[in-house]
């Protein structure tokens, strides 16, 4: 799917390309994604539903804290391997969840949306 992003305020506008490919996949398929094919990532904490006491999107799937930690660790490791200049946008993630080497360059939506660049 190709999307066009409307202009963003200030210097954040140059942060995004005018259009991009959006890939949606269930977290259990994250290990099938070849991260080397991409240089920009958007992560919205899709693993959160694995934690006990959270709302579930699909009650037919297996959820556990183990899966939450496993998916997060895998994503962290893959992003850490990416080259300098890789851009990452996160939604509703803490600064502690950003991989080593990524620097916060901006925020939006009351600091819920964060922009990072690997330096």
N, C-alpha and C positions, 0 to 999 in steps of 0.2 A: 504494500500500500504506500503510495506517495502522498505526503502531506505538505501543505504550505503553511509556514508559521507567520502570523501577523507581526508587524514591527514591535519590538520590545523597547522599553525606555532606556535611554542613555547608552552606555557602552555594552549592555547585554545584547543589543541588537546584532552586533557583529559576532557574537558568540555562536550563533546558530547558522547553519546553511539555510538557503532559501527553501530547499525541499530535501527530504530524506526518506529512507525506507524504514518502516516501522515493523518490527518482528515481535509478535506476541507468541509466547509459548508457556505451557504449564511449567512450573519450577522443576518438576521431575525430569524434564527434557533439557535442562540447562547444560548438562554435560555433553549434549550432542551439538551444541553451538560452537563453531570455530571462532573464537574471539579475535584471531589474527585477521579476519576478513573485515574488521570494523575499526574505526579510529575515534568514534564518539559513542557514548552509552548513556541511556537514561534508565535509572533504577528507582522504582517507587515502593520498595520494601514489600514485594509480593510474597515473601516468605512468612510474613507476620502471622498469617492465618494458621500456621503450624503451632503457634503457641497456645497453651491451654487457656480457655476462657475467652477466646476471640471468635468473631463471626466467621463462618465458613462459606465459601463460594459454592463448593460442591461437596455435599456430604457423602458422596460415593468414594472419595479419596481417603487415603490414610494420612493422618496428621500426627505430628509428635514434635517435642522439643528437640529431639535428636535430628529430625529432618531439617528443622529451622537452622540449627547450628551447622549441619552438614552443608546445606545450600549456601548459607552465608559465607562459610569458610571457602568453599569452592569459588564463589564469585570473587571474594577478596583476593584469593590466590591468582585467579586469571587476570584480574585488573592490575594487580601488582606486577605481572609479567609484561604488561603493555609498554610500548615505547614512550619516550618523552614526547610531550605534546598531546597525548591522549586526553580527550575531554570527557567529563563525567557530570551528568546532572542527576541529583538525587532528590526524592520527595519524601519527606517525613522520615529521614534518617539522621542519626546523630553524627557529630564530627568524629567520634571515636570509631565509627564504622567505615570511614574513608581509608582506603589502602595507603600504605607507606608511599611517600613521594608525591601524593596529590595535594595541591594547595588550593584552599578556598579562594575564589576570585570574585564571588558575588552571591547575593541571595535575592529572593523575591517571595511574594505571598507570605508576609510576616515571618520570614526566615525558614519557612517550611520547604521551599525549593532552593537547593544549593547548587552552585556551579563550581566545578573543580577542574584543574588542569594538572597533569603530571609534569613536574618540572625537573 
